[in-house]
Amino acid sequence: MNAQDIKTIEAKVGMALPEFYCATMLNYPFPVDSFAAEFLLPNDLARLLSDNEDPGNYPGIDKAFMIGGDGGEERYFIDLASTSSQVFAFDLETGIHTAKATDWQQYLDQIAASLREIEEDERLRAERKANKKWWEFWK
C-alpha cells in the first residue's frame, strides 16, 4: 500500500486514518502471501474499499473502519472517531462486538503469533509426511 492508496481510502470513508494504521500499512510488516495479508490485516486497496462500503453500526462505536477478519465469522475494526488504537472483533453469528486487542501493537503481536503458529503447523505436517512409514499411505 502506498500514500495514494491511503488518501483514496480516507476520501471513501470521509475521515483521516489514524497514524498507527497508516504507518503499518506504508511499512507492511507481514509477508504479502501470508494469512495476515489475506485476512487479518489485508494490504489490498480494493479489499479495504469493499469492506468499508457499509462497515455496519456498532453501539458505542462512532465510525467503524474494517481492517480485516479471521477468514470466517469475525470482522476486525477500529473506531476512527476515537483516539484509542483499540481493535474490535465483530461476530457475524451473534451480532456482538468485543475487544480484540487493547491497542494496535497488541493486535500486530497477535498477528505475528498467528503466523508463527501457522508456520509451525506446516513444518510439523511436512515432518510427519516425510517420516511416515511406507504402509501409512492413507494418512
Backbone bond lengths (Angstrom), bond angles and torsions (degrees), N, CA, C in turn:
res aa  C-N    CA-C-N  psi(-1)  N-CA   C-N-CA  omega(-1)  CA-C   N-CA-C  phi
1 M - - - 1.436 - - 1.527 107.66 -
2 N 1.325 114.34 145.31 1.463 118.76 179.73 1.530 110.34 -124.13
3 A 1.332 115.97 178.71 1.460 120.97 -175.91 1.527 111.82 -61.60
4 Q 1.331 117.63 -36.02 1.466 120.42 178.97 1.528 110.53 -66.28
5 D 1.327 117.75 -38.71 1.467 121.08 176.98 1.528 110.51 -60.24
6 I 1.320 116.06 -42.79 1.466 120.29 179.49 1.526 110.09 -63.72
7 K 1.326 117.52 -42.10 1.466 120.70 177.66 1.530 110.69 -62.65
8 T 1.319 117.32 -37.92 1.461 121.61 178.18 1.523 110.67 -63.04
9 I 1.314 116.35 -43.78 1.472 120.54 178.32 1.520 110.19 -64.65
10 E 1.322 117.10 -45.16 1.465 120.68 -179.90 1.525 111.06 -59.74
11 A 1.318 116.97 -40.00 1.468 120.43 178.06 1.522 110.11 -65.17
12 K 1.311 116.50 -39.18 1.468 121.06 -179.13 1.532 111.63 -66.03
13 V 1.344 117.33 -44.88 1.464 120.21 -177.09 1.531 112.33 -87.41
14 G 1.326 117.42 -11.65 1.458 120.91 176.96 1.511 114.72 74.63
15 M 1.322 117.19 19.91 1.468 121.77 178.26 1.521 108.69 -148.97
16 A 1.324 114.93 156.20 1.456 120.26 174.93 1.524 109.46 -73.47
17 L 1.316 115.67 140.05 1.465 120.56 174.51 1.523 108.63 -79.21
18 P 1.323 117.61 146.64 1.469 119.94 -178.58 1.532 111.89 -64.55
19 E 1.306 114.69 149.74 1.467 121.05 -178.63 1.532 111.94 -57.64
20 F 1.335 117.66 -39.84 1.475 119.62 -179.10 1.529 111.09 -61.29
21 Y 1.315 117.00 -37.89 1.469 120.77 179.11 1.530 110.43 -70.99
22 C 1.328 116.65 -47.36 1.464 120.81 -179.76 1.525 111.78 -59.58
23 A 1.326 116.23 -45.12 1.473 120.31 -179.78 1.528 110.85 -60.08
24 T 1.319 116.45 -40.81 1.466 120.04 179.32 1.515 111.00 -66.30
25 M 1.320 116.90 -45.24 1.460 120.13 -176.09 1.532 112.03 -70.52
26 L 1.327 117.58 -32.49 1.464 120.63 177.90 1.521 111.92 -73.34
27 N 1.318 117.25 -24.59 1.468 123.06 177.83 1.525 107.71 -126.68
28 Y 1.325 116.18 60.95 1.460 121.90 -171.17 1.527 111.28 -54.76
29 P 1.341 117.09 121.92 1.467 120.22 -171.42 1.535 115.86 -88.90
30 F 1.346 117.97 0.05 1.462 120.06 -175.00 1.526 110.78 -118.12
31 P 1.323 117.31 154.14 1.470 119.82 179.14 1.527 111.62 -58.87
32 V 1.331 116.62 142.72 1.462 121.09 -175.74 1.528 113.05 -67.14
33 D 1.313 117.50 -21.37 1.467 120.46 -179.36 1.533 111.92 -105.39
34 S 1.314 116.50 25.59 1.463 120.83 -174.94 1.530 111.85 -98.08
35 F 1.319 114.70 168.00 1.462 122.51 174.51 1.530 109.74 -60.12
36 A 1.310 116.53 -34.14 1.468 120.88 178.42 1.520 110.37 -62.01
37 A 1.329 117.11 -49.00 1.463 121.27 -177.44 1.522 112.26 -68.17
38 E 1.306 116.40 -27.91 1.464 119.85 -179.54 1.524 112.71 -84.45
39 F 1.335 117.35 -37.48 1.457 120.02 -173.35 1.530 114.77 -126.91
40 L 1.323 117.70 -58.95 1.458 121.81 -169.03 1.526 113.78 -63.13
41 L 1.321 116.72 -39.09 1.462 122.49 179.48 1.531 107.89 -150.90
42 P 1.340 116.78 75.38 1.469 119.65 -175.90 1.518 112.36 -57.41
43 N 1.314 113.85 137.28 1.456 121.74 179.00 1.528 108.08 -110.10
44 D 1.330 115.46 50.70 1.452 121.98 -172.71 1.528 109.27 -137.72
45 L 1.308 116.32 116.56 1.455 121.68 -176.43 1.525 112.08 -56.51
46 A 1.325 117.91 -49.69 1.469 120.87 -177.93 1.522 111.32 -59.27
47 R 1.311 117.08 -41.95 1.469 121.24 179.82 1.528 110.83 -64.22
48 L 1.325 117.45 -44.96 1.460 120.73 -179.47 1.528 111.45 -65.59
49 L 1.327 117.00 -39.86 1.458 119.76 177.18 1.522 110.69 -63.79
50 S 1.316 116.65 -43.77 1.462 121.32 179.00 1.526 111.48 -63.36
51 D 1.324 116.67 -46.00 1.472 121.35 -178.72 1.526 112.12 -63.67
52 N 1.320 116.68 -24.17 1.458 119.77 -175.82 1.525 114.00 -107.55
53 E 1.335 116.61 13.62 1.462 119.32 174.39 1.516 110.45 -61.26
54 D 1.320 116.44 -45.46 1.467 122.38 176.33 1.519 106.91 -141.95
55 P 1.342 116.87 81.85 1.465 119.71 -174.58 1.525 114.29 -65.99
56 G 1.315 118.08 -15.51 1.460 120.21 177.95 1.516 112.61 104.44
57 N 1.316 114.63 174.35 1.453 122.49 -179.36 1.520 108.35 -117.97
58 Y 1.308 117.00 121.40 1.449 122.06 -176.83 1.521 108.85 -124.84
59 P 1.313 118.79 119.36 1.467 121.09 -179.47 1.534 111.34 -53.29
60 G 1.318 115.70 130.79 1.460 121.01 179.03 1.519 114.22 86.18
61 I 1.325 117.06 -4.08 1.462 121.92 179.65 1.521 107.39 -114.38
62 D 1.332 116.60 121.33 1.463 119.90 -176.48 1.526 112.98 -78.19
63 K 1.325 117.57 -44.93 1.460 121.09 -174.68 1.520 109.48 -144.15
64 A 1.329 115.94 90.27 1.461 120.94 -178.84 1.531 110.35 -73.81
65 F 1.328 115.40 137.12 1.461 122.03 173.66 1.524 107.45 -125.85
66 M 1.329 116.53 114.30 1.459 121.48 -178.45 1.525 110.38 -71.16
67 I 1.316 115.12 126.79 1.469 120.08 -178.96 1.520 111.83 -111.40
68 G 1.344 118.06 -9.14 1.455 120.20 -179.63 1.505 111.85 160.76
69 G 1.321 115.29 -157.82 1.453 121.26 -179.65 1.512 110.14 -171.45
70 D 1.323 115.12 -177.40 1.467 119.52 -178.19 1.524 112.47 -95.92
71 G 1.320 117.13 4.22 1.455 120.35 -178.33 1.519 112.04 85.21
72 G 1.322 116.22 3.19 1.453 121.43 -178.57 1.512 110.70 -137.83
73 E 1.314 115.94 -109.90 1.459 120.69 -171.12 1.516 115.19 -103.16
74 E 1.326 118.03 8.15 1.467 119.77 177.71 1.524 110.17 -118.90
75 R 1.330 114.66 139.10 1.455 121.79 172.23 1.522 107.26 -117.92
76 Y 1.327 116.69 139.41 1.449 121.64 -177.60 1.524 110.18 -107.35
77 F 1.338 116.23 139.98 1.454 119.89 -179.18 1.516 111.44 -148.72
78 I 1.332 113.87 163.00 1.451 122.30 172.83 1.535 107.06 -120.47
79 D 1.321 116.48 160.72 1.461 122.10 178.53 1.521 108.24 -99.25
80 L 1.330 116.31 109.11 1.463 120.07 -178.22 1.516 113.05 -68.17
81 A 1.321 117.67 -20.83 1.461 121.03 -179.43 1.528 112.44 -84.72
82 S 1.321 117.18 -4.28 1.455 122.34 -178.19 1.523 110.47 -103.83
83 T 1.309 116.35 154.60 1.469 120.39 174.24 1.526 110.85 -87.43
84 S 1.313 116.64 -5.60 1.455 122.22 -179.62 1.526 110.48 -77.97
85 S 1.321 115.81 152.35 1.461 120.32 174.97 1.532 110.79 -103.96
86 Q 1.307 116.08 21.31 1.462 121.63 179.71 1.529 109.94 -63.70
87 V 1.336 115.00 142.97 1.463 121.64 177.62 1.521 107.76 -111.60
88 F 1.332 114.96 135.16 1.456 121.59 -178.76 1.518 110.37 -111.82
89 A 1.330 115.36 153.73 1.459 122.28 174.56 1.517 108.06 -117.33
90 F 1.331 116.58 129.22 1.453 122.13 176.57 1.522 107.77 -107.70
91 D 1.322 116.17 122.64 1.466 122.24 179.78 1.521 108.62 -88.52
92 L 1.321 116.96 115.17 1.463 121.56 -177.80 1.524 112.18 -64.94
93 E 1.320 117.69 -28.10 1.463 121.25 -179.96 1.516 112.62 -74.03
94 T 1.316 116.72 -46.47 1.465 120.16 -175.31 1.528 112.69 -93.07
95 G 1.334 117.33 -21.11 1.450 120.65 -177.08 1.518 113.70 75.55
96 I 1.319 116.10 20.06 1.462 121.71 -177.54 1.529 109.40 -112.80
97 H 1.334 116.27 140.44 1.466 119.14 173.84 1.526 109.59 -110.14
98 T 1.310 114.24 144.31 1.462 122.30 -179.92 1.526 108.48 -136.56
99 A 1.311 115.66 168.25 1.459 120.35 177.04 1.528 109.02 -72.08
100 K 1.312 117.01 129.82 1.465 123.19 175.71 1.529 109.37 -95.51
101 A 1.324 115.50 -40.85 1.470 121.14 179.47 1.526 107.98 -149.02
102 T 1.309 116.33 142.53 1.465 120.25 -177.68 1.528 112.50 -72.37
103 D 1.334 116.40 -23.48 1.459 119.71 176.28 1.527 109.55 -154.36
104 W 1.319 115.49 172.41 1.460 121.62 -174.15 1.529 112.12 -63.21
105 Q 1.323 117.10 -41.62 1.464 119.66 -179.10 1.525 110.81 -62.83
106 Q 1.313 117.17 -39.32 1.463 120.04 177.67 1.529 110.02 -62.62
107 Y 1.334 117.50 -39.48 1.457 120.72 177.79 1.532 110.58 -63.50
108 L 1.325 117.67 -45.43 1.468 120.82 178.26 1.526 110.85 -61.87
109 D 1.329 116.64 -38.46 1.470 120.65 177.30 1.530 110.87 -64.77
110 Q 1.332 117.22 -38.84 1.468 120.94 177.46 1.533 110.64 -63.26
111 I 1.327 116.43 -40.82 1.464 120.40 177.92 1.524 109.84 -62.98
112 A 1.319 117.17 -46.99 1.469 121.14 179.76 1.528 110.90 -59.71
113 A 1.325 117.04 -40.88 1.470 120.93 178.41 1.525 110.65 -65.10
114 S 1.322 117.42 -40.07 1.469 121.05 178.03 1.523 110.75 -62.91
115 L 1.318 117.29 -41.95 1.462 121.15 179.27 1.524 111.26 -65.25
116 R 1.330 117.31 -39.78 1.468 120.66 176.83 1.530 110.40 -63.34
117 E 1.319 117.07 -40.98 1.465 121.52 179.32 1.524 110.83 -64.50
118 I 1.310 117.73 -42.79 1.471 121.62 177.80 1.521 109.94 -62.49
119 E 1.328 116.56 -44.69 1.464 121.49 179.58 1.529 111.16 -61.19
120 E 1.319 117.02 -42.78 1.461 121.32 179.14 1.529 111.17 -66.06
121 D 1.317 117.18 -41.33 1.475 120.84 176.95 1.525 111.07 -60.78
122 E 1.322 116.47 -42.69 1.468 120.47 178.68 1.519 111.37 -65.40
123 R 1.329 116.33 -39.61 1.474 120.24 178.36 1.526 110.65 -63.65
124 L 1.330 116.65 -45.23 1.464 120.20 -179.93 1.532 111.96 -65.57
125 R 1.320 117.08 -38.25 1.463 120.35 177.74 1.526 110.66 -63.30
126 A 1.321 116.56 -44.14 1.463 120.73 178.64 1.532 110.57 -64.37
127 E 1.325 116.44 -39.09 1.470 120.82 178.56 1.526 111.13 -64.68
128 R 1.338 116.93 -43.54 1.473 120.31 178.12 1.527 110.75 -62.60
129 K 1.317 116.40 -41.21 1.463 120.65 -179.64 1.529 110.41 -65.10
130 A 1.320 116.52 -42.19 1.460 120.66 -178.65 1.526 112.14 -69.04
131 N 1.335 118.08 -27.24 1.464 121.18 -175.10 1.521 114.54 -103.55
132 K 1.318 118.18 5.10 1.458 117.76 -178.58 1.528 110.66 -73.83
133 K 1.296 115.22 153.67 1.460 121.81 -179.03 1.524 110.06 -74.31
134 W 1.317 116.25 158.17 1.457 120.36 -175.98 1.530 112.49 -60.82
135 W 1.346 118.26 -26.73 1.462 120.70 -178.66 1.536 112.86 -85.72
136 E 1.308 116.92 -3.66 1.464 120.69 -178.43 1.539 111.17 -96.29
137 F 1.306 116.66 41.07 1.449 120.44 -177.01 1.517 113.72 -68.25
138 W 1.330 118.03 -19.63 1.471 121.13 -177.81 1.521 113.66 -83.92
139 K 1.295 118.39 -5.45 1.483 121.06 -178.89 1.498 111.60 -94.88
